[in-house]
Amino acid sequence: MDRVRIGVIGVGNIARNYHLPPVHALPNAELVAVADLDESLRLRAQKQFGFRDVYTDYRRILDRDDIHAIMLLTRVNTRTEIIPAALEAGKHVFTQKPFALTNEDAEFLAQAARRTGNRLACSFMHRYFSHTQGARRILQEGKIGRLEMVRHRNCIGSRYDNAVRLWGGVLDIGTHGIDVIRYLTEQHVVKVQAMMDPYLTNANLPIDPTINRPNETVAIMNFEMSGGTLVTFEMHWTQRGGAGAYYAEHYGDGGSMFIKHPIAPATLVYTQGHKGDWIQPGLEQHPKGHLHHKIFIDDILNNTCESATPEDAVATVKIINAAYEAAQTGKTITVG
């Protein structure tokens, strides 16, 4: 096989504006069929990306022998039905984040991938940004020494009703930050502390029956990492101004590294020693989403495993749920 033929399930805003354009541009991938319950979205995607076949029922895609992979770009509550069905149908699966709502569902999906032997990659887009890739090289090369402390922020200017629709800010954008923390440190989260706005004194937010908890818009989390690094992770869903959507500080015993930091002179910089000058490494530049999706296609064609794994996705879900438990109980939670 020298070309991966793809069926897409769900063509909302993130699909049309982020995922599908770079896949459409890849010479070794072909967007063949699309399924969505919304006719206007189906027809819009067909016109924009040249899908030959459009369906209401996603099962029509799974039944086709000429489709090798599925891009599942629907909401999280569809995962446990569609992902196992696609894997059992012999398809490789690329799924949007978050991976699952519960730890049990996440393990169920990972087990389906192991059982079938087909690829299951979760879309942690932030790990594929050029500055994240450059930061990983800096840390791997020991430019700032042994990593002691990390501060990571994910903040956007959205609305509370969107947090309700997506079942909480930590579950949505927090997923990105947690994956990047694990990806850059190359360590596991072993303990979690957290504070979130629904559990503050005098907070009175309603319980969402789907997830059996309130929906948060502000969160501060502390992680103990398996290699001894301490991490503070901040999430603000309804930020009115200030810093950008994502920045991070990394402090080692031999220097510091800043990613997209408001006081830094460039997107990615590091310094060595106590009073060293900022060093700006060269970064490979790619069109938006190119590397992210190219790696998934290359994994299928070359039998490699460079995409985020199901185990990465399960770990992220477990950390998020540990943070919810920590915020609710006020306890430090050990991540199993």
FENQUI-V433841 format. One record per run of one state. SS is the DSSP state (H for helix, E for strand, C for the rest). FROM is the first residue (numbers start at 1). TO is the last residue. If there is no record, write none. Layout:
BEGIN
SS_FROM_TO + SS_FROM_TO
END
This chain:
BEGIN
C_1_3 + E_4_9 + C_10_12 + H_13_25 + C_26_28 + E_29_35 + C_36_38 + H_39_49 + C_50_52 + E_53_55 + C_56_58 + H_59_62 + C_63_68 + E_69_72 + C_73_75 + H_76_88 + C_89_91 + E_92_95 + C_96_102 + H_103_116 + C_117_119 + E_120_122 + C_123_124 + H_125_128 + C_129_129 + H_130_140 + C_141_146 + E_147_155 + C_156_156 + E_157_157 + C_158_159 + H_160_165 + C_166_168 + H_169_185 + C_186_188 + E_189_196 + H_197_199 + C_200_207 + E_208_208 + C_209_212 + E_213_213 + C_214_217 + E_218_225 + C_226_229 + E_230_236 + C_237_237 + E_238_238 + C_239_245 + E_246_252 + C_253_254 + E_255_259 + C_260_267 + E_268_272 + C_273_278 + E_279_279 + C_280_289 + H_290_302 + C_303_309 + H_310_329 + C_330_332 + E_333_334 + C_335_336
END
